[in-house]
Amino acid sequence: MAIFIAILGFFFVFCFFSALLKWNQVRYRRKGLPQGTMGWPVFGETTEFLKQGPNFMKNQRSRYGNIFKSHILGCPTIVSMDAELNRYILMNEAKGFVPGYPQSMLDILGKCNIAAVHGSTHKYMRGTLLSIISPTLIRNQLLPKIDQFMRTHLNHWENKVINIQDKTKQMAFLSSLKQIAGMETSSISQPFMTEFFKLVLGTLSLPLNLPGTNYHRGLQARKSIISILSNLLKERRESKENYEDMLSCLMRGDNDNRCKLNDEELIDLIITIMYSGYETISTTSMMAVKYLHDHPNVLEEMRKEHFAIRERKKPEDPIDCNDLKSMRFTRAVIFETSRLATIVNGVLRKTTHDMELNGYLVPKGWRIYVYTREINYDPFLYHDPLTFNPWRWLGNSLESKSHFLIFGGGTRQCPGKELGIAEISTFLHYFVTRYRWEEVGGDKLMKFPRVVAPNGLHIRVSSY
């Protein structure tokens, strides 16, 4: 009898959940929509998406084609894996493709962050950002700070086993903080960094504000960071000192747009600058170290380039813009690392009205996931795409090709691209000219939804 009741109970549970799945599928049934599955009410297919990552996308594409519907990260979504359509979407924001980032990211980075705003607001905020990372400021102010920081950060690594993942995370955060607020950040760097790492984890999570969730911790971290930055702004306004850093430029509002940001916009912009730079710079630097270790011929070529630079200099001479321009192979290594590791999987847009794309209906308010990951491994675009080969970027203008979306596209192309390349290049310069290294375990890597070494990436470092 007990067995019969258990079987009956299982049957009812099975029927209930099957009905839920069916109801959610019918709920989003509308003529003209692409094929696809919608998963559970509220949660959709987010769990499968985050757990399976690229395999989830490949399975859905094999069933439904390059364009399909789903429900991920809290919203009904059209996923596009079509290279031409992806480029069209990124190049035509004015036609109704506004930013569509997850609610968790908007809540934690702030409603004024540059990735969330559009139209005239995006134009003047982007102009403000470009004014503080212009080529002139990179050459005269930012690069000297980066060089000084990297020299210090890489000191005393010899004869130690280090977790290069932790080191590059600290490097990306502290270097960015120094550029933004200069030397006075020493007293706030540790508490800021602790809260910032929580904030990063919260941006890609289900927006469930329950204790113990990454989203909840991310919201709490945002509050702490706002308090830290508000106090910093207050101290700046009360100080009579003349500062030469990003923060002073933002507070003065001395940019071509002549629009001075209010404190909320200013704080959100600082958080966004640090967030976007941190993720790409730390991960690309870590993976470059990994790929250089695994490909001695690439490391040898890179060392030739960097020792040639050092031979032209005195030991204490810093890296300058002419040196950066000469790092052609290093730039190729950075591009190839970003391509093969796929630091950024894609971007999200949201429709402002019903529209038709490639013969399919995309309803107003739905997200479009411009999924660029598979472009990086397309054998028609990249010969032998799963091989780490920086030479592919030399002399064939791959950087100018329409499918080159590593740094985004259109009016949303990463404004900090060249600054980020300068930081990674300077780090690699001092790392490969000072040290040799070997892996000592903990080399397991996960590449979705973020590229991470879950147990760390440990290397034994010795002097070169």
N, C-alpha and C positions, 0 to 999 in steps of 0.2 A: 504493500500500500504506500509506504513512504517513497519507494522508488517511483511509483506511478505519479505521485504528487510532485516529486522533483522534476520528472520528465515533463509533466503538464506545465509546471512553473517555467521551466526552460523554454517550452514552446511559446508561452504567452510573452515572455521577455523577448524572444526572437522575433515574434510577430510585431511587437510594439516598436522595436528599433528598426525593423524593416519598413514599417509604416512611416516612421519619422524620416528615414532616408528618402522614401518615395515622395512624401509630402514636400520635402525641401526641393526635390527635383522638379515636381509639378509647379511649385511656387514660382520658380524662375523660368518656366517654359513660356516662350514668346516667339512668335513667328519671326524668322530671320536671324535669330541668335546662332552663333557657332555651336557645334556639338560639344559635349563635355559633361562632367559630373559636378555636383554642388556639395556633396557630403552632408554633414549634419547641420541642423539649425544652429545658428549663432557661431558655432566653431568652424563650420564648413570643412575644408580639407587642410586646414592649417597644420595640424599635427603630422599628417602624412607628408606635407610639403617640407616642413622643417626637419623631419627625421630622414626622409628619403632623398630630399634635395634634387640633384640632377637626374637621378633615376626616376623620380616622380614625373618630372618634366618629359623625359624621354618616353616613358610609358604612355603618358597622355598624348604625346605627339604621334606615337606609333598607332594609336587608336583613332585619333581625331584629326591629325594633320598639324600644320604649322600654326594654326590659329584655333584656340579652343577656349571654352569657358570653365571657370572654377569659382571657388569661394575660399580665398586665402587671406590671412591677416585681417580678418574681420569685415570683409567686403566682397560682394560679387565682382569678379574680375575676368577680363578677357586677356589671355596670355598670347602674345605674339612672338613667334620664333622665326619670323620671316624677315630677312635682312633688309630688303628694300622697304617694306612697310615700317620697320623700326626706324629707319633713317627718316622716312617721311614724317612720322609722328614727332620725332625729336626736333625736326627742322621747322615745324609748323605749329608752335604753341598758340599763335594768334587765331588759329582756326578751331580752337576749342579744346586743346590738350593741356590743361593746367596741371600743376604738380598734384600728385595723388598719393602721398606717402602715408604709411599706416598711422592710425590714430595715436598709437603709443609713441611714435617718433615725434608727431606734432605736439603732443602733450609735454613731452620731456625736453625737446629742443626749444619749444616755445612757439607761439603763433606768429611771431615776428621773424622767425629764422628764414634765411634767404631761400631755402629749399621749398618753403611752404607758400610764400607770397608770389603774386604774379601781377602782370600789367605794369602800371606806372610805379607801384610800390617796389616791385622787383627791379625795375630799371634803375631807380635811384639808390636802392640798397646795393645792387651789384656795382654801380658806379662808385659808391663809397668804398666798397671792398677793393675794387681795382685800384683806387687811388692810394691805398696803403700797401699794395704789393706790386706797384709799377716796376718796370725794368730799372728805372733810375734808383728807386728806393731799395730794390734788391741789391743793386751794385754798391750803393753808398752806405746803406745802413744795415740791411738784413744779413747779407752775406758775411760781413765781418763778425757779426754776433753769432751766426751759425758756425763759422770756422772756430771761433774762440770756444764755443760750447762743446763742439765735437772733440777738440783736442783734450779738453778737461774730462769729458765723459768717458773717453776711451783710455784714460790713464790707468795704469796699474792692473791691467787685465792679465798680464803675462803670468804663467805658472799657476793659473787658477782654472777650475771648472766653473763655467758660468752658464746660466740659462739665457740664451740669446733672445728668446722671446720676451722675457722680462726686461732685459736690457734695452731692447728696441722700443718697447712700450714706454719705459721711463724716458728714453731719449726723445721720442716724438712728442710726448707731453711737455717735458721740461724745456725743450728747445722752443716749442711754440709759445709757452708761457713767457719765456725770456724775451722773445720778439715782441709779444704783445705789451708786456708791462715792465720789461727791463730788470735791473738788478734788485729792485725792491721786493721781488716775488719770493725771496728765500724764506721769509717767515710764513708764507701761505702755501708754498708749493706742496708740502706733504699732506695737509688736510684737504687741499683742493684735489690733489691726485687721487686720494682715497675715494672721495665722493665722485670724481669724474669717471673712474672705472666702473662704479655702480651705474652711473648714468648711461654709459655706453651699452651695457648689457640690457638695460631696460628699453632701449629704443627699438629693438626688434623682438617684441613679445606680444602676447595677447593682452589687450587693455583691460585686464581684470585687477582692480585695485584691492587686492586681498593681501594681508600680511604674509610675508614669505615669498611672494612672487617677484620676479625681476622687474615687472612694471611698477609695483609698489615701491620697491627699493630705488628705482630710477626716479620716481616722483619726489621721494624724500631727498635724494641726492641733489635734484634740481633746486629744491628749496635751500639746501645748505650752500650750494654754489652761488645762488642769487644773493644770499646774505654776504658771502665772502666778497663778491664783486661789488655789491652796493657799498660795503665798507671801504673798498679800494677806491671807488669813485669819490666817496666823501673825503678820504684822505688827500686825494689828488686836488680836489677843489680847495681844500684848506691850506695846501702847501704852496709855497712861493717859488719852488724849484721849477726849472725848465727841463722837461723830459723830452727825449727824442726816441719815441717808440710808437707803436701802432695805437695804443690807448690814447696818448696825447693828441694824435692826429684826429682820432674819432671824436674826442671830446671837444676839440676846437671846431670840428666840422669844416676843416680846410680841404675841401675837394671841389672838383669842377661842377658838381651838381648843386652846390650851395644849399644843400638840405642838411640841417643839423639833426642828428638822431636824438630822440628822447631816451631816457634811461632804459626803458623796457626794450626798445629796439637795439640799443647799444649792447646791453647784456646778452640778448638773444644772438646778436651777431658775433660776439666774442665766443659764446658757447659753440656756435656753428662752425666758426673758424677752427677752433680747437678740435671739435668732433671730426670734421671732414679730414683735416690734416693728420690727426692721430691715427685713424683707421688705416688710411692708405700708406702713410710713411712707415709706421711701425711694422706692418705686415709685409710690405714690399721689401723692406730692409732685412727682415728675418728670412724671407724666402730667397732673397738674393744670396745671403750667406749659405743657405742650404744648397742652392743650385751650384754655386761656385765650388763648394766642397765636393759635390757629386760629379763635377765636370772640370778636372784639372786643366784641360786645354783652354777652357774659357778663363779660368783663374790666371793662367800664365799670360794670356793675352791682355787681361786687365792690368796685371802687375806691370807689364811693359809700358802701358800707357801712363800709369801713375808714377812709376819711377822716372820716366822721362820728364814729367812735370817737376818732380823733386830735384832732379839734376840741374834744372834751370834756376833753382831757388836756394836761399840759405835755409838752414833748419828751422829758423823761427818765422820765416816768411809765410803769410797766410795764403789760402786759395783765393784767387780773384776771378773776375768774370771771364777774362781771357783763358784762364785755366779751364773753367767750366766749358767754354766753347770747344776746347781741344779734346774734351772727354767724349768723343764720338762713340767709342766702343762701350763705355760705361752707360751712356744713354741707351744704347741698344740692349744692354743687359737689363736695364730697368724696364724697358718696354717688353722684352721677352719674359721677364719675371711676372709682370702684370698680366700678360696674355696667358701664360701657361698655368699660373696659380689661380687666375681669375679672382682678383681681389674684389672686384665689383661684378655682381652677377647680372645686374640690369637696373632699370629705373622705372618708377611708377608715375603714370599720368592719370588724370580723371577727366571725364568728358563733361562739358558744360551744357550740352544739348544732345538729343538723339542724333546719331550720325551713321553713315554707312562706310565701312572699310573693307576693301576686297570682296564686296558683295554681301558682307555680313552686317547685321544691325548691332550697334553698340549703344545701349540706352544711356540717357542722361544720368550722371552721377556714378556710373560704373568706373572702376579702375581699369586701366590698360597696363599690364606688366610688359614693358619692353625688355624682353629677356635676351640679353646679348651674349650670354655665356657660350652658347654653342657656336656662335660666329668665330670665337677664338680657336675652335678645333675643326673648322671646316677645311677639308683637304683641297677644296677648289680655291680657297683663299690663301692658305698657308701650306706649303709643301711639307710633308711629314710632320703634321701639326702637333703630335704628342712628344716630339723631340725638342729639348732645350737647345736652341740654336740662335744666339744673338746676331750672328752674321747675316741672318735673313733681313735685318733692319738696315744694313749698310748698302747704300748705293742704289736702292730700288724704290725709294719714295713710298714705302708702305705707310708711313705716318700721314701722308696726304690722301690716302685712299678713302673712298666713301664708307667702307665697312670698318674703318678704324674708329671704334667707339669706346676705347679703354678709358678715356677721360670724359665720356659723355659726348653730346653733340648739340648743335644749334645754339640758341642763346643761353642754354644751361651748361655749356661745356665748362668743366672745372676751371674757375678763375685762378686757382692756386697751383695750376699744373707746373709752371716753370719754377715756382718757389719750392714745391715738393721735390722736383727733380734735383734742384740745387742742394737740398738737405740730404737726400739719399746719396747723391754723388760725393758730397763732402764726407759723410760717414764712411762710405766705401773707400774713399781715398786714404783716410787715416787707418782704417782697419786692415786693408790689404798690404799697405806699406810698412805697418808696424808688426803684424802678427801672422803666424801660422796657426792652424786649428784642426782638430779632428773631433768627430762626433763620439760621444761616450754613452749612447743610449738615449731613450726617451725621444726617438725620432718619429713617432707616430703622428700623422697629420690628418686633420679633418678639413675639408675644403668647402663645407656648406653648413649653415648659412653664412658662416664666417670662416676664413682660413685661420686655423688655430692648431697648435700642438697641445693637446689636452693634458699631457704629462710634462710639458715643457720641451724645449729643444736644447739639450745640454752639449756643450763643446768644451774641450780642453785647449786652452790658449797658451801659446809660447811665443817668445820674441822671434821676429823674422831675422 
